[in-house]
């Protein structure tokens, strides 16, 4: 949470809201979870120093 800048993942026009505790739109109808939820999910994983996490809370929308 301290090493990755959240502004890298949101559109430029809302980067000032990157650390607000709310869901933000990113692109194509997707969102980035609020910082509290991301931290909570990461904490629940009880990671060891050697563990790596690629993505937390990912969900794929299916279209037909």
N, CA, C, O and CB atoms as a CASP TS submission, in Angstrom:
PFRMAT TS
TARGET T0000
AUTHOR 0000-0000-0000
METHOD Language model
MODEL 1
PARENT N/A
ATOM      1  N   UNK     1       0.820  -1.203   0.000  1.00  0.00           N
ATOM      2  CA  UNK     1       0.000   0.000   0.000  1.00  0.00           C
ATOM      3  C   UNK     1       0.859   1.261   0.000  1.00  0.00           C
ATOM      4  O   UNK     1       0.457   2.289  -0.544  1.00  0.00           O
ATOM      5  CB  UNK     1      -0.930   0.002   1.205  1.00  0.00           C
ATOM      6  N   UNK     2       2.029   1.183   0.602  1.00  0.00           N
ATOM      7  CA  UNK     2       2.880   2.376   0.671  1.00  0.00           C
ATOM      8  C   UNK     2       3.814   2.500  -0.530  1.00  0.00           C
ATOM      9  O   UNK     2       4.375   3.569  -0.771  1.00  0.00           O
ATOM     10  CB  UNK     2       3.697   2.353   1.946  1.00  0.00           C
ATOM     11  N   UNK     3       3.985   1.414  -1.283  1.00  0.00           N
ATOM     12  CA  UNK     3       4.969   1.423  -2.360  1.00  0.00           C
ATOM     13  C   UNK     3       4.408   1.746  -3.735  1.00  0.00           C
ATOM     14  O   UNK     3       5.161   2.143  -4.625  1.00  0.00           O
ATOM     15  CB  UNK     3       5.635   0.112  -2.417  1.00  0.00           C
ATOM     16  N   UNK     4       3.111   1.589  -3.931  1.00  0.00           N
ATOM     17  CA  UNK     4       2.526   1.793  -5.251  1.00  0.00           C
ATOM     18  C   UNK     4       1.611   3.010  -5.228  1.00  0.00           C
ATOM     19  O   UNK     4       0.688   3.087  -4.417  1.00  0.00           O
ATOM     20  CB  UNK     4       1.750   0.538  -5.708  1.00  0.00           C
ATOM     21  N   UNK     5       1.867   3.942  -6.104  1.00  0.00           N
ATOM     22  CA  UNK     5       1.101   5.184  -6.193  1.00  0.00           C
ATOM     23  C   UNK     5      -0.238   4.918  -6.882  1.00  0.00           C
ATOM     24  O   UNK     5      -0.263   4.551  -8.057  1.00  0.00           O
ATOM     25  CB  UNK     5       1.902   6.271  -6.959  1.00  0.00           C
ATOM     26  N   UNK     6      -1.347   5.097  -6.167  1.00  0.00           N
ATOM     27  CA  UNK     6      -2.685   4.847  -6.718  1.00  0.00           C
ATOM     28  C   UNK     6      -3.017   5.751  -7.891  1.00  0.00           C
ATOM     29  O   UNK     6      -3.854   5.391  -8.719  1.00  0.00           O
ATOM     30  CB  UNK     6      -3.727   5.025  -5.643  1.00  0.00           C
ATOM     31  N   UNK     7      -2.382   6.919  -7.989  1.00  0.00           N
ATOM     32  CA  UNK     7      -2.681   7.821  -9.101  1.00  0.00           C
ATOM     33  C   UNK     7      -2.319   7.192 -10.447  1.00  0.00           C
ATOM     34  O   UNK     7      -2.819   7.626 -11.484  1.00  0.00           O
ATOM     35  CB  UNK     7      -1.932   9.142  -8.923  1.00  0.00           C
ATOM     36  N   UNK     8      -1.466   6.189 -10.440  1.00  0.00           N
ATOM     37  CA  UNK     8      -1.081   5.511 -11.680  1.00  0.00           C
ATOM     38  C   UNK     8      -2.236   4.718 -12.286  1.00  0.00           C
ATOM     39  O   UNK     8      -2.187   4.348 -13.459  1.00  0.00           O
ATOM     40  CB  UNK     8       0.096   4.585 -11.423  1.00  0.00           C
ATOM     41  N   UNK     9      -3.275   4.457 -11.493  1.00  0.00           N
ATOM     42  CA  UNK     9      -4.349   3.572 -11.924  1.00  0.00           C
ATOM     43  C   UNK     9      -5.675   4.275 -12.210  1.00  0.00           C
ATOM     44  O   UNK     9      -6.641   3.627 -12.612  1.00  0.00           O
ATOM     45  CB  UNK     9      -4.568   2.536 -10.891  1.00  0.00           C
ATOM     46  N   UNK    10      -5.731   5.572 -12.012  1.00  0.00           N
ATOM     47  CA  UNK    10      -6.983   6.296 -12.255  1.00  0.00           C
ATOM     48  C   UNK    10      -6.771   7.359 -13.331  1.00  0.00           C
ATOM     49  O   UNK    10      -5.652   7.832 -13.533  1.00  0.00           O
ATOM     50  CB  UNK    10      -7.505   6.948 -10.946  1.00  0.00           C
ATOM     51  N   UNK    11      -7.847   7.730 -14.017  1.00  0.00           N
ATOM     52  CA  UNK    11      -7.723   8.760 -15.054  1.00  0.00           C
ATOM     53  C   UNK    11      -7.159  10.067 -14.486  1.00  0.00           C
ATOM     54  O   UNK    11      -7.400  10.415 -13.330  1.00  0.00           O
ATOM     55  CB  UNK    11      -9.088   9.020 -15.706  1.00  0.00           C
ATOM     56  N   UNK    12      -6.425  10.761 -15.302  1.00  0.00           N
ATOM     57  CA  UNK    12      -5.747  11.996 -14.880  1.00  0.00           C
ATOM     58  C   UNK    12      -6.700  13.000 -14.237  1.00  0.00           C
ATOM     59  O   UNK    12      -6.345  13.662 -13.261  1.00  0.00           O
ATOM     60  CB  UNK    12      -5.063  12.644 -16.070  1.00  0.00           C
ATOM     61  N   UNK    13      -7.914  13.114 -14.785  1.00  0.00           N
ATOM     62  CA  UNK    13      -8.850  14.127 -14.281  1.00  0.00           C
ATOM     63  C   UNK    13      -9.365  13.839 -12.868  1.00  0.00           C
ATOM     64  O   UNK    13      -9.937  14.733 -12.245  1.00  0.00           O
ATOM     65  CB  UNK    13     -10.021  14.238 -15.219  1.00  0.00           C
ATOM     66  N   UNK    14      -9.184  12.633 -12.346  1.00  0.00           N
ATOM     67  CA  UNK    14      -9.625  12.338 -10.969  1.00  0.00           C
ATOM     68  C   UNK    14      -8.480  11.869 -10.080  1.00  0.00           C
ATOM     69  O   UNK    14      -8.723  11.328  -9.002  1.00  0.00           O
ATOM     70  CB  UNK    14     -10.719  11.276 -10.985  1.00  0.00           C
ATOM     71  N   UNK    15      -7.247  12.063 -10.507  1.00  0.00           N
ATOM     72  CA  UNK    15      -6.109  11.616  -9.710  1.00  0.00           C
ATOM     73  C   UNK    15      -6.059  12.260  -8.333  1.00  0.00           C
ATOM     74  O   UNK    15      -5.524  11.670  -7.395  1.00  0.00           O
ATOM     75  CB  UNK    15      -4.832  11.904 -10.443  1.00  0.00           C
ATOM     76  N   UNK    16      -6.607  13.458  -8.199  1.00  0.00           N
ATOM     77  CA  UNK    16      -6.652  14.113  -6.901  1.00  0.00           C
ATOM     78  C   UNK    16      -7.529  13.378  -5.891  1.00  0.00           C
ATOM     79  O   UNK    16      -7.442  13.639  -4.691  1.00  0.00           O
ATOM     80  CB  UNK    16      -7.144  15.519  -7.063  1.00  0.00           C
ATOM     81  N   UNK    17      -8.364  12.471  -6.362  1.00  0.00           N
ATOM     82  CA  UNK    17      -9.247  11.697  -5.491  1.00  0.00           C
ATOM     83  C   UNK    17      -8.695  10.301  -5.199  1.00  0.00           C
ATOM     84  O   UNK    17      -9.357   9.504  -4.534  1.00  0.00           O
ATOM     85  CB  UNK    17     -10.624  11.581  -6.123  1.00  0.00           C
ATOM     86  N   UNK    18      -7.504  10.001  -5.682  1.00  0.00           N
ATOM     87  CA  UNK    18      -6.943   8.652  -5.609  1.00  0.00           C
ATOM     88  C   UNK    18      -6.923   8.053  -4.216  1.00  0.00           C
ATOM     89  O   UNK    18      -7.097   6.843  -4.066  1.00  0.00           O
ATOM     90  CB  UNK    18      -5.565   8.665  -6.140  1.00  0.00           C
ATOM     91  N   UNK    19      -6.717   8.859  -3.206  1.00  0.00           N
ATOM     92  CA  UNK    19      -6.608   8.333  -1.841  1.00  0.00           C
ATOM     93  C   UNK    19      -7.862   8.579  -1.001  1.00  0.00           C
ATOM     94  O   UNK    19      -7.874   8.298   0.198  1.00  0.00           O
ATOM     95  CB  UNK    19      -5.415   8.951  -1.150  1.00  0.00           C
ATOM     96  N   UNK    20      -8.922   9.107  -1.632  1.00  0.00           N
ATOM     97  CA  UNK    20     -10.199   9.209  -0.932  1.00  0.00           C
ATOM     98  C   UNK    20     -10.716   7.799  -0.684  1.00  0.00           C
ATOM     99  O   UNK    20     -10.477   6.905  -1.495  1.00  0.00           O
ATOM    100  CB  UNK    20     -11.235  10.056  -1.748  1.00  0.00           C
ATOM    101  N   UNK    21     -11.411   7.589   0.407  1.00  0.00           N
ATOM    102  CA  UNK    21     -11.899   6.256   0.725  1.00  0.00           C
ATOM    103  C   UNK    21     -13.215   5.983   0.004  1.00  0.00           C
ATOM    104  O   UNK    21     -14.274   5.869   0.621  1.00  0.00           O
ATOM    105  CB  UNK    21     -12.075   6.094   2.238  1.00  0.00           C
ATOM    106  N   UNK    22     -13.114   5.883  -1.327  1.00  0.00           N
ATOM    107  CA  UNK    22     -14.283   5.572  -2.143  1.00  0.00           C
ATOM    108  C   UNK    22     -13.835   4.866  -3.412  1.00  0.00           C
ATOM    109  O   UNK    22     -12.678   4.964  -3.821  1.00  0.00           O
ATOM    110  CB  UNK    22     -15.083   6.855  -2.482  1.00  0.00           C
ATOM    111  N   UNK    23     -14.767   4.158  -4.023  1.00  0.00           N
ATOM    112  CA  UNK    23     -14.508   3.469  -5.281  1.00  0.00           C
ATOM    113  C   UNK    23     -14.371   4.523  -6.381  1.00  0.00           C
ATOM    114  O   UNK    23     -15.122   5.498  -6.409  1.00  0.00           O
ATOM    115  CB  UNK    23     -15.648   2.442  -5.614  1.00  0.00           C
ATOM    116  N   UNK    24     -13.411   4.321  -7.285  1.00  0.00           N
ATOM    117  CA  UNK    24     -13.211   5.255  -8.398  1.00  0.00           C
ATOM    118  C   UNK    24     -13.294   4.519  -9.728  1.00  0.00           C
ATOM    119  O   UNK    24     -12.855   3.373  -9.828  1.00  0.00           O
ATOM    120  CB  UNK    24     -11.852   5.975  -8.270  1.00  0.00           C
ATOM    121  N   UNK    25     -13.850   5.160 -10.746  1.00  0.00           N
ATOM    122  CA  UNK    25     -13.875   4.543 -12.076  1.00  0.00           C
ATOM    123  C   UNK    25     -12.476   4.561 -12.686  1.00  0.00           C
ATOM    124  O   UNK    25     -11.722   5.515 -12.496  1.00  0.00           O
ATOM    125  CB  UNK    25     -14.878   5.276 -13.004  1.00  0.00           C
ATOM    126  N   UNK    26     -12.133   3.498 -13.422  1.00  0.00           N
ATOM    127  CA  UNK    26     -10.841   3.503 -14.102  1.00  0.00           C
ATOM    128  C   UNK    26     -11.026   3.490 -15.618  1.00  0.00           C
ATOM    129  O   UNK    26     -10.604   4.435 -16.284  1.00  0.00           O
ATOM    130  CB  UNK    26      -9.997   2.299 -13.659  1.00  0.00           C
ATOM    131  N   UNK    27     -11.629   2.475 -16.172  1.00  0.00           N
ATOM    132  CA  UNK    27     -11.893   2.464 -17.610  1.00  0.00           C
ATOM    133  C   UNK    27     -12.847   1.332 -17.950  1.00  0.00           C
ATOM    134  O   UNK    27     -12.971   0.369 -17.194  1.00  0.00           O
ATOM    135  CB  UNK    27     -10.581   2.321 -18.410  1.00  0.00           C
ATOM    136  N   UNK    28     -13.510   1.446 -19.068  1.00  0.00           N
ATOM    137  CA  UNK    28     -14.383   0.394 -19.598  1.00  0.00           C
ATOM    138  C   UNK    28     -15.356  -0.155 -18.554  1.00  0.00           C
ATOM    139  O   UNK    28     -15.588  -1.363 -18.495  1.00  0.00           O
ATOM    140  CB  UNK    28     -13.541  -0.739 -20.147  1.00  0.00           C
ATOM    141  N   UNK    29     -15.920   0.719 -17.740  1.00  0.00           N
ATOM    142  CA  UNK    29     -16.890   0.302 -16.743  1.00  0.00           C
ATOM    143  C   UNK    29     -16.295  -0.355 -15.508  1.00  0.00           C
ATOM    144  O   UNK    29     -17.032  -0.844 -14.652  1.00  0.00           O
ATOM    145  CB  UNK    29     -17.845  -0.624 -17.361  1.00  0.00           C
ATOM    146  N   UNK    30     -14.970  -0.372 -15.404  1.00  0.00           N
ATOM    147  CA  UNK    30     -14.312  -0.982 -14.255  1.00  0.00           C
ATOM    148  C   UNK    30     -14.048   0.066 -13.184  1.00  0.00           C
ATOM    149  O   UNK    30     -14.077   1.268 -13.447  1.00  0.00           O
ATOM    150  CB  UNK    30     -12.999  -1.660 -14.677  1.00  0.00           C
ATOM    151  N   UNK    31     -13.791  -0.414 -11.971  1.00  0.00           N
ATOM    152  CA  UNK    31     -13.488   0.483 -10.867  1.00  0.00           C
ATOM    153  C   UNK    31     -12.274  -0.019 -10.097  1.00  0.00           C
ATOM    154  O   UNK    31     -11.871  -1.176 -10.218  1.00  0.00           O
ATOM    155  CB  UNK    31     -14.698   0.619  -9.932  1.00  0.00           C
ATOM    156  N   UNK    32     -11.708   0.877  -9.306  1.00  0.00           N
ATOM    157  CA  UNK    32     -10.645   0.512  -8.376  1.00  0.00           C
ATOM    158  C   UNK    32     -11.257   0.667  -6.980  1.00  0.00           C
ATOM    159  O   UNK    32     -11.875   1.686  -6.671  1.00  0.00           O
ATOM    160  CB  UNK    32      -9.331   1.417  -8.567  1.00  0.00           C
ATOM    161  N   UNK    33     -11.076  -0.358  -6.147  1.00  0.00           N
ATOM    162  CA  UNK    33     -11.639  -0.333  -4.796  1.00  0.00           C
ATOM    163  C   UNK    33     -11.031   0.774  -3.956  1.00  0.00           C
ATOM    164  O   UNK    33      -9.924   1.244  -4.220  1.00  0.00           O
ATOM    165  CB  UNK    33     -11.428  -1.672  -4.111  1.00  0.00           C
ATOM    166  N   UNK    34     -11.778   1.182  -2.938  1.00  0.00           N
ATOM    167  CA  UNK    34     -11.266   2.194  -2.031  1.00  0.00           C
ATOM    168  C   UNK    34     -10.064   1.643  -1.261  1.00  0.00           C
ATOM    169  O   UNK    34      -9.989   0.435  -1.032  1.00  0.00           O
ATOM    170  CB  UNK    34     -12.370   2.661  -1.058  1.00  0.00           C
ATOM    171  N   UNK    35      -9.115   2.508  -0.854  1.00  0.00           N
ATOM    172  CA  UNK    35      -7.899   2.056  -0.174  1.00  0.00           C
ATOM    173  C   UNK    35      -8.175   1.171   1.042  1.00  0.00           C
ATOM    174  O   UNK    35      -7.448   0.205   1.275  1.00  0.00           O
ATOM    175  CB  UNK    35      -7.091   3.249   0.255  1.00  0.00           C
ATOM    176  N   UNK    36      -9.208   1.485   1.815  1.00  0.00           N
ATOM    177  CA  UNK    36      -9.504   0.695   3.010  1.00  0.00           C
ATOM    178  C   UNK    36      -9.779  -0.767   2.656  1.00  0.00           C
ATOM    179  O   UNK    36      -9.272  -1.670   3.321  1.00  0.00           O
ATOM    180  CB  UNK    36     -10.704   1.290   3.754  1.00  0.00           C
ATOM    181  N   UNK    37     -10.568  -1.002   1.629  1.00  0.00           N
ATOM    182  CA  UNK    37     -10.924  -2.371   1.243  1.00  0.00           C
ATOM    183  C   UNK    37      -9.705  -3.122   0.719  1.00  0.00           C
ATOM    184  O   UNK    37      -9.517  -4.294   1.045  1.00  0.00           O
ATOM    185  CB  UNK    37     -12.036  -2.358   0.178  1.00  0.00           C
ATOM    186  N   UNK    38      -8.877  -2.466  -0.087  1.00  0.00           N
ATOM    187  CA  UNK    38      -7.669  -3.106  -0.610  1.00  0.00           C
ATOM    188  C   UNK    38      -6.752  -3.506   0.550  1.00  0.00           C
ATOM    189  O   UNK    38      -6.221  -4.617   0.569  1.00  0.00           O
ATOM    190  CB  UNK    38      -6.924  -2.157  -1.593  1.00  0.00           C
ATOM    191  N   UNK    39      -6.569  -2.608   1.505  1.00  0.00           N
ATOM    192  CA  UNK    39      -5.723  -2.908   2.664  1.00  0.00           C
ATOM    193  C   UNK    39      -6.318  -4.039   3.495  1.00  0.00           C
ATOM    194  O   UNK    39      -5.591  -4.916   3.962  1.00  0.00           O
ATOM    195  CB  UNK    39      -5.539  -1.656   3.534  1.00  0.00           C
ATOM    196  N   UNK    40      -7.632  -4.022   3.681  1.00  0.00           N
ATOM    197  CA  UNK    40      -8.307  -5.063   4.464  1.00  0.00           C
ATOM    198  C   UNK    40      -8.139  -6.435   3.811  1.00  0.00           C
ATOM    199  O   UNK    40      -7.842  -7.415   4.493  1.00  0.00           O
ATOM    200  CB  UNK    40      -9.804  -4.732   4.621  1.00  0.00           C
ATOM    201  N   UNK    41      -8.327  -6.505   2.496  1.00  0.00           N
ATOM    202  CA  UNK    41      -8.168  -7.775   1.784  1.00  0.00           C
ATOM    203  C   UNK    41      -6.719  -8.264   1.837  1.00  0.00           C
ATOM    204  O   UNK    41      -6.470  -9.458   2.010  1.00  0.00           O
ATOM    205  CB  UNK    41      -8.619  -7.627   0.324  1.00  0.00           C
ATOM    206  N   UNK    42      -5.770  -7.348   1.690  1.00  0.00           N
ATOM    207  CA  UNK    42      -4.359  -7.733   1.762  1.00  0.00           C
ATOM    208  C   UNK    42      -4.001  -8.234   3.155  1.00  0.00           C
ATOM    209  O   UNK    42      -3.259  -9.206   3.293  1.00  0.00           O
ATOM    210  CB  UNK    42      -3.458  -6.549   1.382  1.00  0.00           C
ATOM    211  N   UNK    43      -4.519  -7.586   4.177  1.00  0.00           N
ATOM    212  CA  UNK    43      -4.267  -8.010   5.549  1.00  0.00           C
ATOM    213  C   UNK    43      -4.871  -9.395   5.801  1.00  0.00           C
ATOM    214  O   UNK    43      -4.259 -10.222   6.478  1.00  0.00           O
ATOM    215  CB  UNK    43      -4.844  -6.981   6.543  1.00  0.00           C
ATOM    216  N   UNK    44      -6.045  -9.648   5.271  1.00  0.00           N
ATOM    217  CA  UNK    44      -6.715 -10.936   5.454  1.00  0.00           C
ATOM    218  C   UNK    44      -5.937 -12.086   4.828  1.00  0.00           C
ATOM    219  O   UNK    44      -6.082 -13.234   5.249  1.00  0.00           O
ATOM    220  CB  UNK    44      -8.109 -10.884   4.864  1.00  0.00           C
ATOM    221  N   UNK    45      -5.113 -11.789   3.825  1.00  0.00           N
ATOM    222  CA  UNK    45      -4.302 -12.825   3.183  1.00  0.00           C
ATOM    223  C   UNK    45      -3.171 -13.338   4.072  1.00  0.00           C
ATOM    224  O   UNK    45      -2.643 -14.426   3.840  1.00  0.00           O
ATOM    225  CB  UNK    45      -3.724 -12.293   1.899  1.00  0.00           C
ATOM    226  N   UNK    46      -2.797 -12.558   5.088  1.00  0.00           N
ATOM    227  CA  UNK    46      -1.709 -12.931   6.009  1.00  0.00           C
ATOM    228  C   UNK    46      -0.456 -13.335   5.226  1.00  0.00           C
ATOM    229  O   UNK    46       0.062 -14.443   5.368  1.00  0.00           O
ATOM    230  CB  UNK    46      -2.156 -14.093   6.939  1.00  0.00           C
ATOM    231  N   UNK    47       0.003 -12.416   4.412  1.00  0.00           N
ATOM    232  CA  UNK    47       1.131 -12.665   3.521  1.00  0.00           C
ATOM    233  C   UNK    47       2.453 -12.749   4.263  1.00  0.00           C
ATOM    234  O   UNK    47       2.651 -12.099   5.290  1.00  0.00           O
ATOM    235  CB  UNK    47       1.208 -11.587   2.475  1.00  0.00           C
ATOM    236  N   UNK    48       3.348 -13.557   3.728  1.00  0.00           N
ATOM    237  CA  UNK    48       4.730 -13.620   4.204  1.00  0.00           C
ATOM    238  C   UNK    48       5.564 -12.691   3.316  1.00  0.00           C
ATOM    239  O   UNK    48       5.133 -12.314   2.227  1.00  0.00           O
ATOM    240  CB  UNK    48       5.289 -15.103   4.175  1.00  0.00           C
ATOM    241  N   UNK    49       6.748 -12.328   3.784  1.00  0.00           N
ATOM    242  CA  UNK    49       7.602 -11.406   3.019  1.00  0.00           C
ATOM    243  C   UNK    49       7.907 -11.920   1.615  1.00  0.00           C
ATOM    244  O   UNK    49       8.061 -11.125   0.688  1.00  0.00           O
ATOM    245  CB  UNK    49       8.907 -11.168   3.765  1.00  0.00           C
ATOM    246  N   UNK    50       7.995 -13.224   1.447  1.00  0.00           N
ATOM    247  CA  UNK    50       8.341 -13.784   0.140  1.00  0.00           C
ATOM    248  C   UNK    50       7.137 -13.925  -0.794  1.00  0.00           C
ATOM    249  O   UNK    50       7.311 -14.279  -1.960  1.00  0.00           O
ATOM    250  CB  UNK    50       8.990 -15.132   0.324  1.00  0.00           C
ATOM    251  N   UNK    51       5.934 -13.658  -0.316  1.00  0.00           N
ATOM    252  CA  UNK    51       4.726 -13.755  -1.132  1.00  0.00           C
ATOM    253  C   UNK    51       4.597 -12.549  -2.054  1.00  0.00           C
ATOM    254  O   UNK    51       5.079 -11.459  -1.746  1.00  0.00           O
ATOM    255  CB  UNK    51       3.485 -13.874  -0.241  1.00  0.00           C
ATOM    256  N   UNK    52       3.944 -12.760  -3.180  1.00  0.00           N
ATOM    257  CA  UNK    52       3.666 -11.685  -4.131  1.00  0.00           C
ATOM    258  C   UNK    52       2.187 -11.721  -4.477  1.00  0.00           C
ATOM    259  O   UNK    52       1.602 -12.793  -4.632  1.00  0.00           O
ATOM    260  CB  UNK    52       4.545 -11.817  -5.417  1.00  0.00           C
ATOM    261  N   UNK    53       1.591 -10.552  -4.597  1.00  0.00           N
ATOM    262  CA  UNK    53       0.180 -10.436  -4.966  1.00  0.00           C
ATOM    263  C   UNK    53       0.114  -9.670  -6.280  1.00  0.00           C
ATOM    264  O   UNK    53       0.650  -8.567  -6.386  1.00  0.00           O
ATOM    265  CB  UNK    53      -0.662  -9.719  -3.841  1.00  0.00           C
ATOM    266  N   UNK    54      -0.538 -10.247  -7.273  1.00  0.00           N
ATOM    267  CA  UNK    54      -0.651  -9.581  -8.559  1.00  0.00           C
ATOM    268  C   UNK    54      -1.836  -8.636  -8.601  1.00  0.00           C
ATOM    269  O   UNK    54      -1.757  -7.557  -9.188  1.00  0.00           O
ATOM    270  CB  UNK    54      -0.766 -10.599  -9.663  1.00  0.00           C
ATOM    271  N   UNK    55      -2.936  -9.041  -7.980  1.00  0.00           N
ATOM    272  CA  UNK    55      -4.127  -8.191  -7.998  1.00  0.00           C
ATOM    273  C   UNK    55      -5.022  -8.605  -6.852  1.00  0.00           C
ATOM    274  O   UNK    55      -5.114  -9.788  -6.525  1.00  0.00           O
ATOM    275  CB  UNK    55      -4.883  -8.289  -9.358  1.00  0.00           C
ATOM    276  N   UNK    56      -5.687  -7.629  -6.236  1.00  0.00           N
ATOM    277  CA  UNK    56      -6.593  -7.903  -5.134  1.00  0.00           C
ATOM    278  C   UNK    56      -7.979  -7.413  -5.516  1.00  0.00           C
ATOM    279  O   UNK    56      -8.148  -6.270  -5.942  1.00  0.00           O
ATOM    280  CB  UNK    56      -6.105  -7.231  -3.823  1.00  0.00           C
ATOM    281  N   UNK    57      -8.970  -8.285  -5.361  1.00  0.00           N
ATOM    282  CA  UNK    57     -10.344  -7.881  -5.609  1.00  0.00           C
ATOM    283  C   UNK    57     -10.717  -7.779  -7.062  1.00  0.00           C
ATOM    284  O   UNK    57     -11.633  -7.034  -7.412  1.00  0.00           O
ATOM    285  CB  UNK    57     -10.596  -6.598  -4.970  1.00  0.00           C
ATOM    286  N   UNK    58     -10.032  -8.509  -7.921  1.00  0.00           N
ATOM    287  CA  UNK    58     -10.336  -8.456  -9.350  1.00  0.00           C
ATOM    288  C   UNK    58     -11.644  -9.171  -9.649  1.00  0.00           C
ATOM    289  O   UNK    58     -11.978 -10.186  -9.038  1.00  0.00           O
ATOM    290  CB  UNK    58      -9.198  -9.075 -10.167  1.00  0.00           C
ATOM    291  N   UNK    59     -12.360  -8.620 -10.589  1.00  0.00           N
ATOM    292  CA  UNK    59     -13.601  -9.246 -11.033  1.00  0.00           C
ATOM    293  C   UNK    59     -13.728  -9.012 -12.518  1.00  0.00           C
ATOM    294  O   UNK    59     -13.523  -7.895 -12.993  1.00  0.00           O
ATOM    295  CB  UNK    59     -14.840  -8.688 -10.267  1.00  0.00           C
ATOM    296  N   UNK    60     -14.057 -10.030 -13.244  1.00  0.00           N
ATOM    297  CA  UNK    60     -14.204  -9.905 -14.687  1.00  0.00           C
ATOM    298  C   UNK    60     -15.683  -9.849 -15.040  1.00  0.00           C
ATOM    299  O   UNK    60     -16.464 -10.700 -14.615  1.00  0.00           O
ATOM    300  CB  UNK    60     -13.510 -11.078 -15.418  1.00  0.00           C
ATOM    301  N   UNK    61     -16.055  -8.865 -15.803  1.00  0.00           N
ATOM    302  CA  UNK    61     -17.441  -8.751 -16.249  1.00  0.00           C
ATOM    303  C   UNK    61     -17.607  -9.557 -17.537  1.00  0.00           C
ATOM    304  O   UNK    61     -16.832  -9.405 -18.481  1.00  0.00           O
ATOM    305  CB  UNK    61     -17.843  -7.254 -16.468  1.00  0.00           C
ATOM    306  N   UNK    62     -18.601 -10.393 -17.563  1.00  0.00           N
ATOM    307  CA  UNK    62     -18.860 -11.202 -18.753  1.00  0.00           C
ATOM    308  C   UNK    62     -19.944 -10.539 -19.590  1.00  0.00           C
ATOM    309  O   UNK    62     -20.955 -10.076 -19.063  1.00  0.00           O
ATOM    310  CB  UNK    62     -19.275 -12.644 -18.366  1.00  0.00           C
ATOM    311  N   UNK    63     -19.726 -10.500 -20.875  1.00  0.00           N
ATOM    312  CA  UNK    63     -20.727  -9.942 -21.784  1.00  0.00           C
ATOM    313  C   UNK    63     -21.112 -11.009 -22.790  1.00  0.00           C
ATOM    314  O   UNK    63     -20.305 -11.872 -23.133  1.00  0.00           O
ATOM    315  CB  UNK    63     -20.195  -8.666 -22.505  1.00  0.00           C
ATOM    316  N   UNK    64     -22.334 -10.948 -23.255  1.00  0.00           N
ATOM    317  CA  UNK    64     -22.789 -11.918 -24.260  1.00  0.00           C
ATOM    318  C   UNK    64     -23.234 -11.215 -25.506  1.00  0.00           C
ATOM    319  O   UNK    64     -23.651 -11.864 -26.465  1.00  0.00           O
ATOM    320  CB  UNK    64     -23.922 -12.779 -23.720  1.00  0.00           C
TER
END
